[in-house]
Amino acid sequence: MSCLTHLIQPLDQEEFLANNWTRKAIAISSKGHKNFTDLFSWDKLNHLLNFHQIEYPDLRLAFDGKVLEAKENRNLTEWCQKGATLILDQIHKRIPEVALFASKLTYELGYPTQVNAYCSWSSKKGFSKHYDTHDVFILQVEGSKEWYVYTDTFKYPLPNQKSSSFTPPEEEAYLSCILYPGDVLYIPRGHWHYAVTKEEPSIHLTLGIHCRTGVDLLEWLVGQLQSREEWRKSLPLRIDETSFNVGVENLIQDLEGYINNHNLSEEYNNYLDGLGKPVEAYNLPYQAGFNIFCNGVKTKFKVSQFQRLKILQMADEDGYKILVSGKEVSIRGVPEYLVKNLFSRETFTGKDVINWLPDYDWEIDIMPMLWKLVNEKVIFVEPGVQI
């Protein structure tokens, strides 16, 4: 089951994408059949506050619709007693379970995700009516919260087009609902909303989906054009309007030629894939060169999860290039079926590789190749019984 399918159960995924995604908010009741306490809880919140030094603004407080100054974090408990909302940003970088969940969804949707936590108290409203510049899923973890969602007044706002610059709608909310533990609320980008906590203290997670836009595509294209001399060259002085106009027209023609001679959709897709980062990047002491083959040929390796990986044959047909996480790793002198075997399963052992390459020597050929993949953070060593 896909991560998105599980998130919006029992709603059908195709129905959601056709009727709601980027269009209309929807509240999805779990009917008590699921919860999100495996991702977050009061215990996990307290662990973060007690054992992690989280600085402002990743840790901040909101009261009466406004974010408090950084110095007020020193009085966090007192402000919570007054009813201030406690906000923890980027918990997908702090809690392994949330990191895995966010990475899996990023892999499925193809766009970055971010998870923040909001903790609020009875009958309190943390923020006034506002909208977000990205699509949001609200995951109710503890307590209950009442939400009001309004139509958008400005279609598809970009990150710099904040709701504070616009007047909120005056009409009634088109959706009002109470979320209980395990429930989900989807709010499209640009749709105004606010929430009020009910009787019990509430924890909810906001899962933001940061989709790319046509503007992002053009910004990437500008970066590509910076490598071309004609685009770095100064335009003609505007003393002579004719020369200036000719210079602009020449650039437009060059741009048309560039677009026609490049597969921009494929190149941009590859660029976005390269932005992805693994859930776990470090695998010490193995990446430092120690105890990589701790169990000899029985050493188990795992492939980095939820990475958009591409395998391309080298021009000289003497190996393959692995494109992952914005870097290129080459493996020479190996057959295609080896590469497919390596990256079509979650784990494998040194013995598996020997079976795939019966004509290759373990110490001379296979160990150096596996060491290179470990060093490049493409594969990871599963710890042995004793290091």
C-alpha positions, -999 to +999 in steps of 0.1 A: +000+000+000+013+034-009+020+060+018-006+084+003-032+057+001-026+048+038-027+085+048-062+092+033-079+059+041-107+051+037-110+076+009-101+063-025-068+078-038-080+083-074-111+100-061-090+123-039-067+132-067-095+139-091-118+159-068-097+174-040-060+177-048-052+214-053-090+221-056-110+215-024-104+207+013-117+175+027-118+160+062-112+123+063-123+104+094-104+073+104-135+061+124-111+050+151-093+025+129-059+042+129-038+068+148-005+087+144+010+080+178+037+059+161+049+092+145+045+117+174+032+119+210+035+139+242+064+116+251+083+124+219+076+161+223+090+160+258+120+141+246+127+168+220+123+196+245+144+179+272+173+165+252+176+186+220+187+222+217+161+234+192+166+271+184+141+298+174+123+298+149+122+260+146+109+262+182+085+291+187+052+301+204+021+318+190-004+337+210-035+357+199-027+352+163+009+363+164+043+346+167+061+356+199+097+369+200+126+345+204+133+355+240+098+342+250+110+306+245+128+310+278+093+312+294+078+283+273+059+266+302+044+299+314+032+308+279+017+273+274-002+278+307-016+311+292-027+292+261+001+299+236+005+273+208+038+255+208+053+249+173+081+226+164+093+228+128+111+201+108+104+172+131+110+150+100+147+158+106+145+150+144+124+118+147+133+087+128+097+075+124+086+108+109+117+110+087+109+076+072+073+086+067+081+119+050+108+103+029+085+076+016+058+102+007+085+124-010+096+094-030+060+087-041+049+122-049+082+134-063+083+167-043+098+177-009+078+173+022+081+189+056+065+179+089+058+204+117+041+198+151+016+220+168+006+217+204-023+237+217-046+240+247-084+240+253-106+266+236-076+285+222-069+297+186-032+299+178-034+317+145-060+340+129-074+332+094-045+327+069-035+305+040-003+284+033+017+287+001+019+249-002-006+220+001-011+207+036-023+176+053-033+179+090-028+147+110-046+148+144-024+130+169-039+138+204-070+156+215-094+173+191-095+205+171-122+223+151-112+236+117-127+262+094-116+263+057-125+291+033-122+295-005-090+310-020-090+346-029-057+344-049-051+313-069-019+293-063+001+318-042+039+314-044+061+313-013+067+351-014+030+358-017+020+355+019-016+358+032-007+388+053-006+408+020-042+399+012-077+404+026-093+372+039-127+362+025-158+374+043-182+346+033-188+315+055-164+286+056-171+260+030-158+233+053-160+231+091-150+199+109-137+185+142-106+163+139-101+134+164-070+112+168-063+095+135-083+119+114-068+138+084-077+172+069-064+182+035-062+219+027-051+231-007-025+258-012-041+293-009-073+282+009-078+303+040-083+285+074-080+286+111-085+262+140-097+261+176-087+235+201-116+218+219-117+207+256-085+186+257-049+196+248-042+189+212-013+177+191-014+178+153+012+174+126+012+195+095+025+177+065+035+202+038+039+192+002+062+216-017+052+211-053+072+228-080+056+254-103+062+268-138+080+297-121+104+271-105+110+256-139+119+290-154+143+297-124+160+263-131+162+272-168+178+306-159+205+286-140+211+264-171+215+295-194+241+310-171+266+286-185+261+301-220+283+330-230+256+348-250+234+350-220+261+364-197+270+391-223+258+426-217+229+438-238+236+467-262+236+502-246+202+517-248+216+548-266+206+531-298+172+515-293+175+495-325+207+478-314+191+470-280+160+455-297+181+434-320+201+421-290+168+411-272+155+394-303+187+374-308+184+361-272+148+351-278+159+332-309+187+315-290+163+305-263+139+290-288+168+270-303+179+259-268+144+247-259+141+228-293+175+211-289+170+200-252+146+176-236+137+201-208+111+179-191+136+150-188+165+173-177+143+191-151+130+158-139+166+145-134+174+178-116+145+173-092+156+137-086+190+149-077+177+171-049+165+141-030+185+132+001+186+098+018+168+092+051+201+081+066+234+094+052+259+081+077+270+045+082+300+046+105+326+031+111+321+015+077+322+047+056+355+055+074+369+023+060+367+001+091+351-034+094+332-031+061+333-068+056+327-076+092+312-110+084+332-118+053+311-129+024+281-131+048+282-094+053+248-079+046+243-047+027+212-025+023+202-001-004+193+035+006+155+037+009+132+059-011+157+074-034+149+082-071+178+064-087+187+062-124+211+037-140+227+046-173+252+027-194+285+044-200+293+057-235+321+031-239+297+004-227+322-007-201+301-001-171+272+019-156+266+053-141+244+055-110+226+088-106+214+094-070+211+123-046+226+147-071+258+128-077+271+103-102+288+070-092+305+048-119+309+011-118+331-003-145+335-038-159+303-052-146+273-067-165+238-051-165+222-079-145+245-072-116+235-036-114+198-046-116+202-071-089+220-047-066+193-021-068+161-042-072+161-055-036+163-039-001+192-061+011+218-085-002+250-102+010+285-106-003+276-142-011+248-130-033+272-109-053+296-138-057+267-159-071+258-131-095+294-128-106+308-163-107+338-153-129+349-125-106+373-127-077+359-118-043+390-099-030+403-084-063+370-075-080+340-076-057+353-062-024+367-029-040+334-024-059+313-028-027+336-006-008+332+022-034+294+020-031+296+021+007+320+051+005+297+069-019+267+063+004+249+043-022+247+012-001+251+007+036+265-021+058+241-039+081+259-042+115+274-076+122+269-096+154+302-081+168+322-052+153 
